[in-house]
Amino acid sequence: MEPRERIGEAPSAIVVGVLVGLVGTAFREAARRGYEIFGEILGAADTRGIPGWAAGALGGAILVGVSAALTRRVARESAGSGIQEVEGILAGSLPPIRWRRVLPVKFFGGLLSLSSGLLLGREGPTIHMGTAIASAVAERSRAPRERLHILLGAGAAAGLAVAFRAPLAGILFALEELRREFPPTRRSIRAVSLATITAVLVGIALAGPSPLLPLPPARSPSALELGLVVPFSMLVAVLGLAFNAALVASIGWSRSVARRGGALPLALVVGAGIGALAWIAPPFTGGGEELAVRLVAAAPAAGLLALLLVGRFVLFDASYATGVPGGIFAPQLALGVCAGLLAVVAGAKLAPAHGFSIVLWSIAGMAALLAATVRAPLTGVALVIEMTGCLPAGLMALVAAITADVTARALGGRPIYEALIEPQSAGPGGEDSRT
């Protein structure tokens, strides 16, 4: 019986990987292009006498409003990241995934919200869609309960991997972030590896092999940098705890607003504001990956970096509070880069003759912030290294991530997805998310 189960799981995991690769890559590229098209439309409107900010406000309100309405009417559990939903399903604390509803809502609702310029990531929707695809494959193959559980975890891991073209991060995500709900057995690791690698290969075949966050080459970190990254990462951990607390508070606030006046007005207001900013101040909108690359290529002054850090921090919470599909990983990348570049400015004053590496400190900032919020340090390190292709930054990123994780744990912080399960189950309006 055991050999037959293994034979059955391998083809199913490969099928899941192929489908997640196709859907995830299509979603990633469509969301990227959608945001570009939105900016082009605003530019065209401005040249025809319609203020770009006004066109952005109208377009943003429409896109976010439609996404919020679609989510609430068809599949409320599709709101937000979806990773906490996946963890709840794997743990048995939430009902089985309604893949026929979740898959289209997550794809098209997420596409609308990301195209509008909301500060949300694509990895949450892609992970949720990966789980939905795995559920569909398991249903079609009449998989037993144990195999269904394995395929769901494999689909989630493949979703993260294809979102960032990071297969190792996808595998580590299943082993580290999902470890409580998805025990790492030989069977589960095999299925995760097959689905994840297959999904990434499909994504590369469709969109090319280049890293999604290409940064300039970097040298190995110096002893001084390895020493200073420890206190830096402790400070980033505090930022991560504030990030988590603010996000949970914003969801609670949005639920209160929705009970009084409905959820749609909030989505329209936030969509209009972000849409206007997409013309007035584009760096304060969008997921954050492209901004991270631009910041490293031409680091702005410390004042602008601090403004970006605070502004995007607040605008992310407003974006997530709308209740539309969207993740939290990608927005943290730009925040982590801002923190790392501010550390370079401080280091230049502390040791002006040293020459601190912008690339190394940017990667350390991203890894530390991801570790402090998600509390999966190895996944965070693998993710930023695979996204950037910068192997020399590995040691510094690892020191930063572990330091941030230990600090966040010592300060009593909860992993963000664990903290999000309760508000997610009630939905943005306070009702059960599946009613």
N, C-alpha and C positions, 0 to 999 in steps of 0.2 A: 504493500500500500504506500509506503513512504517514497520509493522510487517513482511510482506513478504520479504522486503529488508533485514531486520535484520537476518531472518532465512537463506536467501541466502548467506549473507556475512560470517556467522560463518563457515559453511562447507568449503567455498572457502578459508578462512583464515587458517583453519586447514590443508587443502590440500597443501596450499603454505608452511606452516610450516613443514610438512612432507618432501616435496620435497627439501626445502632449507636445512633441517637437513641432508638429505641423501647426497646431492651434496656438501654442505659446509663442512661436516665432511670428505667426501672423498677427497676433495681438500686440507683441512688442513693436514690430515694424509699423503697424497701423497706428498705434498710439504715438509713436515718434513722429510719423508723417502728419498725423492729425494736428498735433500741436504746431508743426511748421506751417501747415495750411491755414490754421487759425491766424497766425501772425501775418501771413501773406494777405489774407482777406482784410485784416485791419489796415495794412499798408495800402491796399487798393482802395479801401473806403476813404482813407485820409486824402489820397490824391484826387478824389472826386468830390471833395468838399465836405465829407462827413467826418467829424473828428474821430481819430482812431480810438480814443478812449471811450467815446460814446458807442461806437460799433462794438468795441470789446465788452462793454458793460451789457449791451443787449445780447450779444452772442454768448457770453459767459452765462448769463441768467438762463437763456434757453437751453444750452447744453447741460448745465448742472440741474436745472429744473426737470428736464426730461429724464435724466439719469436717476434722479431721486424718485420721481413718480414711478418709473419703471421698476425700480428696486422695491419700493413699498407695496406696489400692487401685485407683483408677480412672485418675488422671492425676497422677503425682508432679511433673511439670513445672508444674503449676498452683500449687505452693507459692510463697509469698512474693509479691513485686510482680508479676512477669511481664514487666516492661519489659526486663530483661536477657535473658530468653528470646526476646523479640521481636527484640532486636538480634542475638542469635546466629543466629536463623533468617534474618534479612535478610542477614547476613554470610556465610551458608552454613556456619558452624561447628557448627550444630545441625541436626538433621533437620527436615523440614517439620512444621508444626503439626498435631496430631491434633485437629482442630476439633470432631469429634463427641464427644470426651472432655473437652477443655479447656473448651468453652463451658458445659455444665451444671455441671461441677465448680467452675469459677471463679464462676459465678453463685450457686449454692446454698451452696457451701463458704464463699465470701466473705460471703454474707448471714448465715450462722450465726456466723462469727467476728466480724464487725462488730457484730452484734446483742448479742453477749456483753459488749461493752465493751472488747475488746482495742484497744490503741493502734495501729491500723492505718488506712490510707487506702483510699478506694474507687477512686482513679485507676489504680492498678496493675492490679487486676482488670478495670476497664473498658477499659484499653488492650489488655490481653491478649485480652479478649473481642472487641474491635474487630478485632484481627488475625484471630481465629478466624472471625468473620463474613465478613471480606474473603476468607479462604481458601475458605469455603463458596460465596460468590458467584462467585469465580473458577473453582471446580470445576464449578459448575452451568453457567457460560457457556463452559466449555472454553477458558479464556483461555490464551494462550501464556505461556511462562516470564517474559518481560519484563513483560507486563501483570500477571501474578500478583504480581511483586515490587512494582510500583507500587501495586497495590490493597492489599497488605499494609501498606505504609507509610501509605497513606491511611486505612486502618482504624484503625491505631494512633493517628494524629493526631486522628481523629474521636473516639476513645475518651477521650483526655485532654480534648478540648474539651467534650464533653458531661458529663464528670464534674464539671467546675468551671464550666460555662457560659461558656467562655472561648475563642472561635473563633480569635482572633489567637494566643493561647498554643499552641493545637493546631497551627496552621500553623508557628509558629516552632519547636515541638518537633521536627517532622519535619525542618526545615532546620538546626537547631542540634544537637540531641541525636542524631538519627539520620543525621547528615551523612556519617559514615564508611561506613555500610551502605546509605544511601539517597541517592545523589547528586542534587542539586537541578537537574534538567533542567526544561524547559518542560512536558513531559508530566507529570512527577511533581508539580510545583507545582500544575498545573491540577487533577489528580486529588485531591490533598490538600485544596485549597481547596474544591472541590465537595463532597467527602465531609464535611469539617469544618463548613462553613456549613450544609449540609443537616441534619447531626446536631444542631447547636445549635438550628436553627429547629424541628425536631421536638420537642426537649426543651422549648423555650419554649412551644410549642403545648400540650404535655401538663402542664407544671408551672408556667407563668408566667414573666415576664421579669425578675423582681427579682434583684439580685445575690445570690450564695450566701454572701457574707461582708459584709453591709451594715454599714458604719461611719459614724459621724457625719461631716458635712461638715468639710473641713479647709482651712486657708489655704495659701498657697504657702510653701515653706520659706524661712527667713531665711538671710542669709549666714553667721551663726554656726552654724546647724544644718548647712548644707552643708559647712562646714569640719570640724565635730566628727564628722560621720557617717563620715569617712574613718578615723580611728583606731578608732571603734566597729566599723566593718565589718571591720577587720583582726582585732579580737578575736573577732568572730563567725566569721570564717574559721577561726580556731583551734578554736572550738567545732564547726564543721562537719567539720574533719579528725578531731576526737575522735569525732564522731557516726559517721563512716564507719568508723573503726578499730574502734569498739565493736561496730558492727553486724556486720562481718566476723568479729570474734572471737566474738560470740555464736553465729553460725552454725557456726563451727568447734567451739565448745563443745557445741552441741546435737547435732552429728554424733557427737562422742565419747560423749555420754550415750546416744544412740540405739544405738550399737554395743554398749554394755554392757547396757542394759536395755530397749531398744526406744524408739521415738519417742512412743508413745501416753501413757505415764506422765507425760512432761514436759508434754504438751498438757493433760492432766487437772489437773496441779498448777497450771500457770500459769492455766488457765481458772478454776479454783476461786479462786485468789488475786485475779484481776482481777474476777471476779464478786462476791466479797465487798466489794472496794473500791467497786464500783458503788453499793453502799448506804452504806458507811461514809464514803467520800470521793469522790463522783462526779467532781470536777474532775481526778482522777488517772486517769480512764478515758475511753474514747471516742476517736474520730479526732482531734478538736482544733478543728474549724471553729467549732462553737457556743461552745466555751470561749474561743476567740480573741475572738469578738464580746463575750462577757460581760466579759472582762478589760479590753477597751478601754472599755466602758461604765462600769465601776466598778473601776478599778485597785486591787488590794489592796496591802497594805504590802509593803515590799521583802523582808522575811523570807519571807513566803508566796510571793512571786514566785520567789525563789531556790529555795525548797522545791519548787515546781511544776516549775521548770526541771530540777532534778536528778532529782526523782521520775519525771517523765514521760520523761526521757532513759533512765533505767534500765528502766522498765516497757515502753517501746517495744521495747528489745532483747529483753526476755523474751517479748513478744508475737510478734515476728517469728521468734524461735527455735522456736516451736511448729510451724512448717512449714505453716501454714494460708494460704489466699489473703489478701492484704492488701498495700496500698501503703505508701510512705514519705513521699510529698509532704505529705499532710494532717497527720500528726503533727508535722511540722516547723513548721507554721503557728503552733501554740500555743507552741512553743519560741521561735520568732522573735519573737512578741509579748512573751513574758516578757523576752527580752533587750532589746527596744526599750523596754519600760516600766522596766526597771532603768536603762537609759541616761537616761531622763527623770528618775528619782530622782537620779542622779549629776549630771545637768545642772542640776537645781534647786539643788543645793549649790554647783556651780561658778559659776553665774550666776543667783542667785535672782530677779532682776528681769526676766529675759528672757521667761519663759513658754513653755517647750518644749511642742510639740504632741504629745500622746499618740498621735493618729492617724498623724501623719507618721513618728514613730519606730517605731511598731508595724509599719507597712508596710515601712519600711527594714529592720527586723529580719527580717521574713519573706523579703524579696527577697535579703538578704545570705546568710541561711542556705541558702536553696535554691541560690543561685549557688555557694556554697562546697562543697556536697555533690554536686550534680548536674553542676556546671560548665557550666551553660547559662544565662548571666546574662540574656539577652534574653527567654528563655522565662519565667524567674522573674519578671522585671519585668512582662511582659504578664499573667502569671497573677494576680499580686496586685492589679494595677490593675483588671483585668476582674472579679475576684471581689469587690472592694470598691467599684468604681465611683468611686474617688477619683482623678480626673485630676490635681489639684494636687500629688499625691505623686509624680508620674512622675519628675521630675528627681532628687529625693532618692533614690528607689528605684533609679534607674539608677546614680547615683554609688555607692550602697551595694553593688549587685550587682557592678559592674565591679571595685570595690576588693576585695571578698571573693574574686572569681574570680582576680584577679591575685595576691593574697596566697596563696591556696590553691595556685596553680600554683608560686609561688616557693618554697613550703615543701615541694614535692614530693608533694602529695596527688594521688591518682587519683580520677577521677570514680566515683561510687558504683556505677553500673551496670556499669562496666568491671570494678570490683573484685568484683562479685557474680557475674559469669558463671561463674567457676571453682567456687565452692561450690554454686551453683545446679545446675550440670550433674551434681553428685554427689548432690544431694538431701540432706535432713536426716539420713538414716541412713547416708550414705556410699556408697550404691549408685548406679548410674546412674539418673537421674531418669525414664527412660522404660522401665524394666524392671519 
